[in-house]
Amino acid sequence: MKLFSLIMLLFLIGSSIAVSLIKDMLSTIIVFMVYSLIMAILWQQLNAPDLAITEAAVGAGVTTLLFILTLKRMRGERR
């Protein structure tokens, strides 16, 4: 199980670096969603299921949805 947590931590670091380096906004939002899902998995591994559910629902769910709707509205105003 420690190997799995180590791999998840490496993915977490990689996705956090990728969010700051990617120029395309939609790709950045998707990588941010992956970051939140990895955090939810890590919270579950740390025996904090309440935090894992909250991170999955708010971080990966609601926040991603709001970001995508905002991006859609911004692209609609440019045209």
C-alpha positions as CSV (number, residue, x, y, z in Angstrom):
1,M,0.0,0.0,0.0
2,K,2.9,2.3,0.6
3,L,4.0,1.9,-3.1
4,F,0.5,3.0,-4.2
5,S,0.6,6.1,-1.9
6,L,4.0,7.0,-3.3
7,I,2.8,6.7,-6.9
8,M,-0.2,8.9,-6.0
9,L,2.1,11.5,-4.4
10,L,4.2,11.5,-7.6
11,F,1.1,12.0,-9.7
12,L,0.0,14.7,-7.3
13,I,3.3,16.6,-7.7
14,G,3.2,16.1,-11.5
15,S,-0.3,17.4,-11.8
16,S,0.4,20.4,-9.6
17,I,3.4,21.4,-11.8
18,A,1.4,20.7,-15.0
19,V,-1.4,23.0,-13.9
20,S,1.0,25.9,-13.7
21,L,2.7,25.1,-17.0
22,I,-0.2,24.4,-19.3
23,K,-1.4,27.3,-21.4
24,D,-4.8,26.0,-22.6
25,M,-7.5,26.8,-20.0
26,L,-9.6,23.7,-20.6
27,S,-6.6,21.4,-20.3
28,T,-5.7,23.2,-17.1
29,I,-9.2,22.6,-15.7
30,I,-9.0,18.9,-16.5
31,V,-5.6,18.5,-14.8
32,F,-6.9,20.4,-11.8
33,M,-9.8,17.9,-11.6
34,V,-7.3,15.1,-11.7
35,Y,-5.4,16.8,-8.9
36,S,-8.5,16.9,-6.8
37,L,-9.3,13.2,-7.5
38,I,-5.8,12.2,-6.5
39,M,-6.2,14.2,-3.3
40,A,-9.4,12.4,-2.6
41,I,-7.7,9.1,-3.0
42,L,-4.9,10.1,-0.7
43,W,-7.4,11.3,2.0
44,Q,-9.0,7.9,1.8
45,Q,-5.6,6.2,2.2
46,L,-5.0,8.4,5.3
47,N,-8.3,7.0,6.8
48,A,-10.2,10.3,6.4
49,P,-13.3,9.3,4.4
50,D,-15.1,12.5,5.2
51,L,-12.4,14.6,3.7
52,A,-12.1,12.3,0.7
53,I,-15.8,12.6,0.0
54,T,-15.7,16.4,0.4
55,E,-12.7,16.7,-1.9
56,A,-14.2,14.5,-4.5
57,A,-17.5,16.4,-4.4
58,V,-16.3,19.9,-4.1
59,G,-12.8,19.9,-5.6
60,A,-13.4,17.6,-8.5
61,G,-17.1,18.0,-9.0
62,V,-18.5,21.4,-8.2
63,T,-15.4,23.5,-8.7
64,T,-14.6,21.8,-12.1
65,L,-18.2,22.4,-13.2
66,L,-18.0,26.1,-12.3
67,F,-14.6,26.5,-14.0
68,I,-16.0,24.9,-17.2
69,L,-19.1,27.0,-17.2
70,T,-17.0,30.2,-16.6
71,L,-14.7,29.2,-19.5
72,K,-17.7,28.6,-21.7
73,R,-19.2,32.0,-20.8
74,M,-15.8,33.8,-21.4
75,R,-15.4,32.2,-24.8
76,G,-19.0,33.2,-25.7
77,E,-18.3,36.8,-24.9
78,R,-15.3,37.0,-27.1
79,R,-17.3,36.1,-30.2
